[in-house]
Amino acid sequence: MTNPAAAASELARVSFVLIPRFNMMTLTMLMEPMRIANYLAPQKLYEWDFRAAAAGPVQASNGLTVTCRSFDEDGLPAPDLVAVCGSWGTEHLDDPRLFRWLRKHARGQARMIAVELGIYAFARAGLLADHRITTHWSMMAGLAEAYPDLAVVEQLYTTDGPVMTCAGGTAGLDLMLNIVGRRNGDQLAAEIANQVMHHPRRPPEAMQRYATGGKHDDVHQDVRAAMTLLEARIEEPTPVPRVCREIGVSQRKLERLFRRDIGCTIVQYSKLLRLQYARVLLSSTRMSIREVSAACGFNSMSYFSQSFLTAFGKKPSEYRQAWPETDAAPSWPGTVYAFLRTHQRKKAKPE
């Protein structure tokens, strides 16, 4: 990237392309390090604008709006960095005009960031070949299914040449601190981190999740090993005795650890994991319900449908959109928390 000494006084222009229902938290995480850089430096280092398919307000998933200019409006300064921010529904984005605009800037000197599901815009623009990429862990299965030739990795962000990708959330803060450090020097990045009390600064390869569904970070290593194994074999669920043999722990001990650290049995967790995977495939791919059922290790369509309805309150056929246009706000039930609350209510219900 640019030499910090040479770039220390250069003004960097950043354009945020906002897709409706983008995540406001992620946008803020990307913006604030630049604002604070301007606050701490003796001269202005960054300026940014907001762009969209059409000029006007664009609504985030939390209901707030950002006023944007059209991304291809004449007379706007060429950006040094383009960040496409997309979340709910962006996996179905079809905007050839945007794709052409992205390719034009990628051919120039601009660096490009795909944020969360903004990765789909980059994929359809043909910008991801030969790059390691990431997105939010909950949507990674759908991306890998839709684009099996891409090198999808689960980490906070990637800085692979001129194309960068970001999982979203607080990963945006770490990514932008990385960019500021490489452009303006690590001292400035460290002082920005101090201002927002963000320590430690995380590297690109840091994990997105410390404990999948765990109640705290101190999940036992045997539970973590079992989770990793179950996630890797969603299509062919591994019986609990075999899981125990492979990780070298007794079934009694593993069951006890799961109840202590996760709050449910390993069988319940495995089923919930496969249902969560099914939900992502339904909302982000064109796979049939039967194909999704098989891909998630369910041998019976009726059992899959009933289990899905119990976990999410909707039939599989009703989950083709993760956030339907008719709903005012998104809802993503089926977490371990929701599962446990439902299980407790059933136990408390009088016969």
PAGU-128055 format. One record per residue (C-alpha): residue number from 1; residue in three letters; x, y, z. Coordinates in steps of 0.1 Angstrom, whole numbers. Layout:
# residues N
+-----+--------+-------+-------+-------+
| num | residu |  east | north |    up |
+-----+--------+-------+-------+-------+
| NUM |    ALA |     X |     Y |     Z |
...
+-----+--------+-------+-------+-------+
# end
This chain:
# residues 351
+-----+--------+-------+-------+-------+
| num | residu |  east | north |    up |
+-----+--------+-------+-------+-------+
|   1 |    MET |     0 |     0 |     0 |
|   2 |    THR |    10 |    37 |     0 |
|   3 |    ASN |    42 |    45 |    20 |
|   4 |    PRO |    30 |    61 |    53 |
|   5 |    ALA |    56 |    89 |    50 |
|   6 |    ALA |    45 |    98 |    15 |
|   7 |    ALA |     8 |    95 |    23 |
|   8 |    ALA |     8 |   112 |    56 |
|   9 |    SER |    -4 |   146 |    42 |
|  10 |    GLU |   -23 |   133 |    12 |
|  11 |    LEU |   -61 |   135 |    13 |
|  12 |    ALA |   -78 |   102 |     8 |
|  13 |    ARG |  -113 |   102 |    -7 |
|  14 |    VAL |  -136 |    73 |     3 |
|  15 |    SER |  -170 |    65 |   -13 |
|  16 |    PHE |  -195 |    44 |     6 |
|  17 |    VAL |  -220 |    27 |   -17 |
|  18 |    LEU |  -251 |    19 |     4 |
|  19 |    ILE |  -275 |    -9 |    -5 |
|  20 |    PRO |  -309 |    -6 |    11 |
|  21 |    ARG |  -311 |   -24 |    45 |
|  22 |    PHE |  -273 |   -20 |    50 |
|  23 |    ASN |  -260 |   -23 |    85 |
|  24 |    MET |  -255 |    10 |   102 |
|  25 |    MET |  -232 |    -3 |   129 |
|  26 |    THR |  -207 |   -15 |   103 |
|  27 |    LEU |  -209 |    18 |    84 |
|  28 |    THR |  -201 |    36 |   116 |
|  29 |    MET |  -172 |    13 |   124 |
|  30 |    LEU |  -157 |    21 |    90 |
|  31 |    MET |  -163 |    59 |    93 |
|  32 |    GLU |  -152 |    67 |   128 |
|  33 |    PRO |  -115 |    59 |   125 |
|  34 |    MET |  -113 |    84 |    96 |
|  35 |    ARG |  -132 |   111 |   115 |
|  36 |    ILE |  -108 |   106 |   145 |
|  37 |    ALA |   -78 |   106 |   122 |
|  38 |    ASN |   -89 |   141 |   110 |
|  39 |    TYR |   -94 |   151 |   146 |
|  40 |    LEU |   -59 |   140 |   157 |
|  41 |    ALA |   -38 |   149 |   127 |
|  42 |    PRO |   -25 |   184 |   120 |
|  43 |    GLN |   -43 |   184 |    86 |
|  44 |    LYS |   -74 |   167 |    71 |
|  45 |    LEU |   -65 |   132 |    60 |
|  46 |    TYR |   -98 |   117 |    49 |
|  47 |    GLU |  -131 |   128 |    33 |
|  48 |    TRP |  -160 |   106 |    24 |
|  49 |    ASP |  -193 |   106 |     6 |
|  50 |    PHE |  -223 |    83 |     4 |
|  51 |    ARG |  -236 |    69 |   -29 |
|  52 |    ALA |  -264 |    47 |   -40 |
|  53 |    ALA |  -282 |    35 |   -71 |
|  54 |    ALA |  -303 |    67 |   -70 |
|  55 |    ALA |  -299 |   100 |   -53 |
|  56 |    GLY |  -319 |   104 |   -21 |
|  57 |    PRO |  -322 |    87 |    13 |
|  58 |    VAL |  -312 |    51 |    18 |
|  59 |    GLN |  -326 |    33 |    48 |
|  60 |    ALA |  -305 |    11 |    70 |
|  61 |    SER |  -317 |   -21 |    87 |
|  62 |    ASN |  -322 |    -1 |   120 |
|  63 |    GLY |  -346 |    24 |   103 |
|  64 |    LEU |  -322 |    53 |   101 |
|  65 |    THR |  -315 |    69 |    67 |
|  66 |    VAL |  -284 |    83 |    50 |
|  67 |    THR |  -288 |   108 |    21 |
|  68 |    CYS |  -268 |    96 |    -9 |
|  69 |    ARG |  -258 |   109 |   -43 |
|  70 |    SER |  -260 |    86 |   -73 |
|  71 |    PHE |  -229 |    65 |   -75 |
|  72 |    ASP |  -223 |    75 |  -112 |
|  73 |    GLU |  -232 |   112 |  -109 |
|  74 |    ASP |  -211 |   134 |  -131 |
|  75 |    GLY |  -187 |   157 |  -115 |
|  76 |    LEU |  -180 |   138 |   -83 |
|  77 |    PRO |  -143 |   133 |   -75 |
|  78 |    ALA |  -129 |    99 |   -82 |
|  79 |    PRO |  -126 |    79 |   -49 |
|  80 |    ASP |   -93 |    64 |   -37 |
|  81 |    LEU |  -113 |    38 |   -18 |
|  82 |    VAL |  -148 |    23 |   -26 |
|  83 |    ALA |  -167 |     4 |     1 |
|  84 |    VAL |  -199 |   -14 |    -8 |
|  85 |    CYS |  -221 |   -18 |    23 |
|  86 |    GLY |  -248 |   -44 |    19 |
|  87 |    SER |  -267 |   -66 |    43 |
|  88 |    TRP |  -302 |   -81 |    41 |
|  89 |    GLY |  -313 |   -90 |     6 |
|  90 |    THR |  -280 |   -80 |   -11 |
|  91 |    GLU |  -274 |  -116 |   -20 |
|  92 |    HIS |  -302 |  -111 |   -46 |
|  93 |    LEU |  -289 |   -78 |   -59 |
|  94 |    ASP |  -290 |   -74 |   -97 |
|  95 |    ASP |  -277 |   -40 |  -108 |
|  96 |    PRO |  -256 |   -42 |  -140 |
|  97 |    ARG |  -250 |    -4 |  -138 |
|  98 |    LEU |  -234 |    -7 |  -104 |
|  99 |    PHE |  -214 |   -37 |  -115 |
| 100 |    ARG |  -200 |   -17 |  -144 |
| 101 |    TRP |  -192 |    12 |  -121 |
| 102 |    LEU |  -173 |   -11 |   -97 |
| 103 |    ARG |  -153 |   -26 |  -125 |
| 104 |    LYS |  -143 |     8 |  -138 |
| 105 |    HIS |  -129 |    19 |  -105 |
| 106 |    ALA |  -113 |   -15 |   -99 |
| 107 |    ARG |   -94 |   -10 |  -132 |
| 108 |    GLY |   -82 |    24 |  -119 |
| 109 |    GLN |   -62 |    31 |   -88 |
| 110 |    ALA |   -91 |    27 |   -63 |
| 111 |    ARG |   -89 |     1 |   -36 |
| 112 |    MET |  -122 |   -18 |   -31 |
| 113 |    ILE |  -139 |   -31 |     0 |
| 114 |    ALA |  -168 |   -55 |     0 |
| 115 |    VAL |  -186 |   -52 |    33 |
| 116 |    GLU |  -208 |   -80 |    47 |
| 117 |    LEU |  -232 |   -91 |    18 |
| 118 |    GLY |  -217 |   -64 |    -4 |
| 119 |    ILE |  -195 |   -93 |   -14 |
| 120 |    TYR |  -223 |  -104 |   -38 |
| 121 |    ALA |  -220 |   -72 |   -57 |
| 122 |    PHE |  -183 |   -78 |   -61 |
| 123 |    ALA |  -189 |  -114 |   -71 |
| 124 |    ARG |  -213 |  -104 |   -98 |
| 125 |    ALA |  -190 |   -77 |  -110 |
| 126 |    GLY |  -163 |  -103 |  -115 |
| 127 |    LEU |  -139 |   -88 |   -90 |
| 128 |    LEU |  -131 |  -117 |   -67 |
| 129 |    ALA |  -112 |  -142 |   -88 |
| 130 |    ASP |   -78 |  -152 |   -72 |
| 131 |    HIS |   -87 |  -134 |   -40 |
| 132 |    ARG |   -93 |  -148 |    -5 |
| 133 |    ILE |  -126 |  -134 |     7 |
| 134 |    THR |  -148 |  -133 |    37 |
| 135 |    THR |  -183 |  -123 |    48 |
| 136 |    HIS |  -204 |  -125 |    80 |
| 137 |    TRP |  -201 |  -160 |    94 |
| 138 |    SER |  -239 |  -165 |    94 |
| 139 |    MET |  -241 |  -160 |    56 |
| 140 |    MET |  -209 |  -178 |    46 |
| 141 |    ALA |  -226 |  -211 |    37 |
| 142 |    GLY |  -249 |  -194 |    11 |
| 143 |    LEU |  -219 |  -175 |    -5 |
| 144 |    ALA |  -199 |  -207 |    -7 |
| 145 |    GLU |  -228 |  -226 |   -23 |
| 146 |    ALA |  -235 |  -198 |   -48 |
| 147 |    TYR |  -199 |  -193 |   -58 |
| 148 |    PRO |  -181 |  -226 |   -51 |
| 149 |    ASP |  -149 |  -215 |   -70 |
| 150 |    LEU |  -142 |  -186 |   -47 |
| 151 |    ALA |  -118 |  -189 |   -18 |
| 152 |    VAL |  -141 |  -181 |    11 |
| 153 |    VAL |  -124 |  -180 |    46 |
| 154 |    GLU |  -139 |  -173 |    80 |
| 155 |    GLN |  -119 |  -144 |    94 |
| 156 |    LEU |  -126 |  -107 |   103 |
| 157 |    TYR |  -114 |   -92 |    71 |
| 158 |    THR |   -90 |   -97 |    42 |
| 159 |    THR |   -65 |   -72 |    26 |
| 160 |    ASP |   -57 |   -92 |    -5 |
| 161 |    GLY |   -42 |   -67 |   -29 |
| 162 |    PRO |   -66 |   -40 |   -42 |
| 163 |    VAL |   -97 |   -60 |   -32 |
| 164 |    MET |  -105 |   -62 |     5 |
| 165 |    THR |  -135 |   -79 |    22 |
| 166 |    CYS |  -150 |   -73 |    57 |
| 167 |    ALA |  -173 |   -96 |    77 |
| 168 |    GLY |  -191 |   -65 |    92 |
| 169 |    GLY |  -198 |   -54 |   127 |
| 170 |    THR |  -167 |   -44 |   147 |
| 171 |    ALA |  -145 |   -60 |   121 |
| 172 |    GLY |  -150 |   -27 |   102 |
| 173 |    LEU |  -131 |    -9 |   129 |
| 174 |    ASP |  -102 |   -33 |   128 |
| 175 |    LEU |  -101 |   -31 |    90 |
| 176 |    MET |  -100 |     7 |    89 |
| 177 |    LEU |   -74 |     9 |   116 |
| 178 |    ASN |   -53 |   -14 |    94 |
| 179 |    ILE |   -58 |     9 |    65 |
| 180 |    VAL |   -50 |    40 |    85 |
| 181 |    GLY |   -19 |    23 |    99 |
| 182 |    ARG |    -6 |    13 |    65 |
| 183 |    ARG |   -14 |    47 |    49 |
| 184 |    ASN |    -6 |    71 |    77 |
| 185 |    GLY |    15 |    51 |   101 |
| 186 |    ASP |     9 |    28 |   130 |
| 187 |    GLN |    13 |    56 |   156 |
| 188 |    LEU |   -19 |    73 |   143 |
| 189 |    ALA |   -37 |    40 |   142 |
| 190 |    ALA |   -27 |    33 |   178 |
| 191 |    GLU |   -39 |    67 |   189 |
| 192 |    ILE |   -73 |    62 |   172 |
| 193 |    ALA |   -76 |    29 |   189 |
| 194 |    ASN |   -69 |    46 |   223 |
| 195 |    GLN |   -96 |    72 |   215 |
| 196 |    VAL |  -123 |    46 |   210 |
| 197 |    MET |  -108 |    22 |   237 |
| 198 |    HIS |  -105 |    -6 |   212 |
| 199 |    HIS |   -78 |   -31 |   224 |
| 200 |    PRO |   -63 |   -52 |   212 |
| 201 |    ARG |   -64 |   -43 |   175 |
| 202 |    ARG |   -72 |   -75 |   158 |
| 203 |    PRO |   -54 |   -88 |   127 |
| 204 |    PRO |   -72 |   -99 |    95 |
| 205 |    GLU |   -71 |  -136 |   104 |
| 206 |    ALA |   -86 |  -132 |   138 |
| 207 |    MET |  -117 |  -154 |   144 |
| 208 |    GLN |  -152 |  -140 |   138 |
| 209 |    ARG |  -166 |  -162 |   166 |
| 210 |    TYR |  -149 |  -173 |   198 |
| 211 |    ALA |  -176 |  -197 |   208 |
| 212 |    THR |  -204 |  -208 |   185 |
| 213 |    GLY |  -234 |  -205 |   206 |
| 214 |    GLY |  -214 |  -205 |   238 |
| 215 |    LYS |  -225 |  -186 |   269 |
| 216 |    HIS |  -190 |  -172 |   274 |
| 217 |    ASP |  -155 |  -172 |   259 |
| 218 |    ASP |  -143 |  -200 |   283 |
| 219 |    VAL |  -159 |  -228 |   264 |
| 220 |    HIS |  -141 |  -261 |   271 |
| 221 |    GLN |  -117 |  -272 |   243 |
| 222 |    ASP |  -135 |  -305 |   239 |
| 223 |    VAL |  -168 |  -286 |   233 |
| 224 |    ARG |  -150 |  -264 |   207 |
| 225 |    ALA |  -135 |  -294 |   190 |
| 226 |    ALA |  -169 |  -311 |   188 |
| 227 |    MET |  -185 |  -279 |   174 |
| 228 |    THR |  -158 |  -277 |   147 |
| 229 |    LEU |  -163 |  -313 |   138 |
| 230 |    LEU |  -201 |  -309 |   136 |
| 231 |    GLU |  -199 |  -278 |   115 |
| 232 |    ALA |  -176 |  -295 |    90 |
| 233 |    ARG |  -200 |  -325 |    86 |
| 234 |    ILE |  -234 |  -308 |    83 |
| 235 |    GLU |  -244 |  -329 |    53 |
| 236 |    GLU |  -236 |  -361 |    71 |
| 237 |    PRO |  -242 |  -357 |   108 |
| 238 |    THR |  -217 |  -377 |   129 |
| 239 |    PRO |  -232 |  -398 |   157 |
| 240 |    VAL |  -222 |  -386 |   192 |
| 241 |    PRO |  -202 |  -418 |   201 |
| 242 |    ARG |  -181 |  -413 |   170 |
| 243 |    VAL |  -176 |  -376 |   178 |
| 244 |    CYS |  -164 |  -386 |   213 |
| 245 |    ARG |  -140 |  -412 |   198 |
| 246 |    GLU |  -125 |  -387 |   174 |
| 247 |    ILE |  -118 |  -360 |   199 |
| 248 |    GLY |  -108 |  -384 |   226 |
| 249 |    VAL |  -134 |  -378 |   254 |
| 250 |    SER |  -160 |  -399 |   270 |
| 251 |    GLN |  -196 |  -393 |   259 |
| 252 |    ARG |  -207 |  -387 |   295 |
| 253 |    LYS |  -181 |  -360 |   300 |
| 254 |    LEU |  -189 |  -343 |   266 |
| 255 |    GLU |  -226 |  -342 |   274 |
| 256 |    ARG |  -219 |  -327 |   308 |
| 257 |    LEU |  -196 |  -300 |   292 |
| 258 |    PHE |  -222 |  -292 |   265 |
| 259 |    ARG |  -249 |  -286 |   291 |
| 260 |    ARG |  -226 |  -265 |   312 |
| 261 |    ASP |  -211 |  -244 |   285 |
| 262 |    ILE |  -238 |  -243 |   258 |
| 263 |    GLY |  -270 |  -250 |   278 |
| 264 |    CYS |  -283 |  -279 |   257 |
| 265 |    THR |  -273 |  -314 |   247 |
| 266 |    ILE |  -249 |  -321 |   218 |
| 267 |    VAL |  -277 |  -337 |   198 |
| 268 |    GLN |  -299 |  -306 |   202 |
| 269 |    TYR |  -270 |  -284 |   193 |
| 270 |    SER |  -262 |  -304 |   161 |
| 271 |    LYS |  -298 |  -303 |   150 |
| 272 |    LEU |  -300 |  -265 |   156 |
| 273 |    LEU |  -268 |  -260 |   137 |
| 274 |    ARG |  -281 |  -279 |   107 |
| 275 |    LEU |  -314 |  -259 |   108 |
| 276 |    GLN |  -295 |  -226 |   108 |
| 277 |    TYR |  -275 |  -238 |    78 |
| 278 |    ALA |  -308 |  -247 |    61 |
| 279 |    ARG |  -322 |  -213 |    67 |
| 280 |    VAL |  -292 |  -196 |    50 |
| 281 |    LEU |  -294 |  -219 |    20 |
| 282 |    LEU |  -331 |  -213 |    16 |
| 283 |    SER |  -327 |  -175 |    17 |
| 284 |    SER |  -296 |  -171 |    -4 |
| 285 |    THR |  -297 |  -199 |   -30 |
| 286 |    ARG |  -321 |  -214 |   -55 |
| 287 |    MET |  -318 |  -249 |   -41 |
| 288 |    SER |  -352 |  -267 |   -37 |
| 289 |    ILE |  -365 |  -275 |    -3 |
| 290 |    ARG |  -357 |  -312 |    -8 |
| 291 |    GLU |  -321 |  -303 |   -18 |
| 292 |    VAL |  -317 |  -281 |    12 |
| 293 |    SER |  -331 |  -309 |    35 |
| 294 |    ALA |  -306 |  -334 |    21 |
| 295 |    ALA |  -277 |  -309 |    22 |
| 296 |    CYS |  -283 |  -304 |    59 |
| 297 |    GLY |  -284 |  -341 |    68 |
| 298 |    PHE |  -322 |  -346 |    71 |
| 299 |    ASN |  -333 |  -379 |    56 |
| 300 |    SER |  -370 |  -372 |    61 |
| 301 |    MET |  -386 |  -341 |    44 |
| 302 |    SER |  -415 |  -342 |    69 |
| 303 |    TYR |  -392 |  -343 |    99 |
| 304 |    PHE |  -371 |  -314 |    84 |
| 305 |    SER |  -402 |  -293 |    78 |
| 306 |    GLN |  -416 |  -299 |   112 |
| 307 |    SER |  -382 |  -292 |   129 |
| 308 |    PHE |  -378 |  -260 |   108 |
| 309 |    LEU |  -412 |  -248 |   118 |
| 310 |    THR |  -406 |  -254 |   155 |
| 311 |    ALA |  -372 |  -236 |   154 |
| 312 |    PHE |  -381 |  -206 |   133 |
| 313 |    GLY |  -419 |  -203 |   134 |
| 314 |    LYS |  -421 |  -206 |    96 |
| 315 |    LYS |  -422 |  -234 |    71 |
| 316 |    PRO |  -392 |  -238 |    48 |
| 317 |    SER |  -413 |  -225 |    19 |
| 318 |    GLU |  -419 |  -193 |    38 |
| 319 |    TYR |  -382 |  -186 |    43 |
| 320 |    ARG |  -371 |  -177 |     8 |
| 321 |    GLN |  -365 |  -142 |    20 |
| 322 |    ALA |  -345 |  -137 |    52 |
| 323 |    TRP |  -362 |  -104 |    57 |
| 324 |    PRO |  -395 |  -102 |    37 |
| 325 |    GLU |  -404 |   -69 |    22 |
| 326 |    THR |  -437 |   -69 |    42 |
| 327 |    ASP |  -418 |   -70 |    76 |
| 328 |    ALA |  -409 |   -38 |    92 |
| 329 |    ALA |  -378 |   -52 |   109 |
| 330 |    PRO |  -356 |   -83 |   105 |
| 331 |    SER |  -360 |  -113 |   127 |
| 332 |    TRP |  -335 |  -142 |   130 |
| 333 |    PRO |  -348 |  -167 |   155 |
| 334 |    GLY |  -332 |  -201 |   160 |
| 335 |    THR |  -302 |  -191 |   180 |
| 336 |    VAL |  -292 |  -212 |   210 |
| 337 |    TYR |  -307 |  -185 |   232 |
| 338 |    ALA |  -341 |  -187 |   214 |
| 339 |    PHE |  -339 |  -225 |   214 |
| 340 |    LEU |  -333 |  -227 |   252 |
| 341 |    ARG |  -362 |  -202 |   259 |
| 342 |    THR |  -386 |  -223 |   238 |
| 343 |    HIS |  -374 |  -255 |   254 |
| 344 |    GLN |  -379 |  -240 |   289 |
| 345 |    ARG |  -414 |  -227 |   280 |
| 346 |    LYS |  -424 |  -262 |   269 |
| 347 |    LYS |  -411 |  -278 |   301 |
| 348 |    ALA |  -429 |  -252 |   322 |
| 349 |    LYS |  -462 |  -257 |   303 |
| 350 |    PRO |  -487 |  -277 |   324 |
| 351 |    GLU |  -499 |  -310 |   311 |
+-----+--------+-------+-------+-------+
# end
